[in-house]
Amino acid sequence: MTLSPDLLDILVCPKCKGALEYRAHAPEVLLCRADKLVYAVQDGIPVMLIDEARTLSDAEFPHTSAS
């Protein structure tokens, strides 16, 4: 499932209010590089709870120019 571009335009990290990277491939997630957090997307719904985010691993999600 893919998140709507309109939704992606308004979503920000709930911790720092910074930009998020969207990764549509499995697992579908939103990444905050500033806070090193990964927010899950479950059944097309972003889970934007800081307590449920996991730590970002650059090995798992390397930097790319495409989102």
ABEGO torsion letter per residue (X at the ends): XBBBAAAAAABBBAAAGBBBBBBABOBBBBBBAAAGBBBBBBGGBBBABAAABBBBBAAABBBBABX
